[in-house]
Amino acid sequence: MANEFQEEEVGTEEVEAELETEAVSDVVEDDADIEEEETQEDRDTELEQLRKENKTLKIQKAKKAQKAEQPNQAAPNTSNGDLSTQDLYTLMDAKVSAEDISDVTDWATHKKISISEALNSSVVKAILEEKQNSRKVASATNTGSARRGISEVSGEDLLANARNNKMPDIKDMDKLVAARMENRKR
């Protein structure tokens, strides 16, 4: 009996070892299934994130393309103060004074139009005309303290002033005497 018992013990040990092996393999298979599910979830999440990024990049690309088209249509090249050769030619052709160029470029920048369009604007035309008129008036007006030119006083004026006790300067005394003598001869 002892022998049978040993055989039974050996048999149960083998069965237990076999059960243990099956249990370990089941655990490994379960872990593999769990890992496969996790990786599938990770892949789905990552795929969704990539789709969102792709969508935002497409939107950004469209906005950049739209911005790139807008300045070429009408915006002047005055953002850094430099004018294009075409703008300079337009200003020279319109005979815009150097003092007024900044007004024209400021208006063009403000309205986001070209220099030639700004020169055709009624507002800019009025500003340029007003400034031109004020320059004409300023150049015609004697604003300095310069002496006026000396005019020669006639003999009759010298005699009239002398009768009213307004004697001329020393340099005009000879003219006064000559005028008196001339007056007596008549």
Summary of the structure (lengths in Angstrom):
residues: 186
radius of gyration: 53.1
end to end distance: 188.3
largest distance: 189.0
contacts: 399
relative contact order: 0.04
helix: 77%
strand: 0%
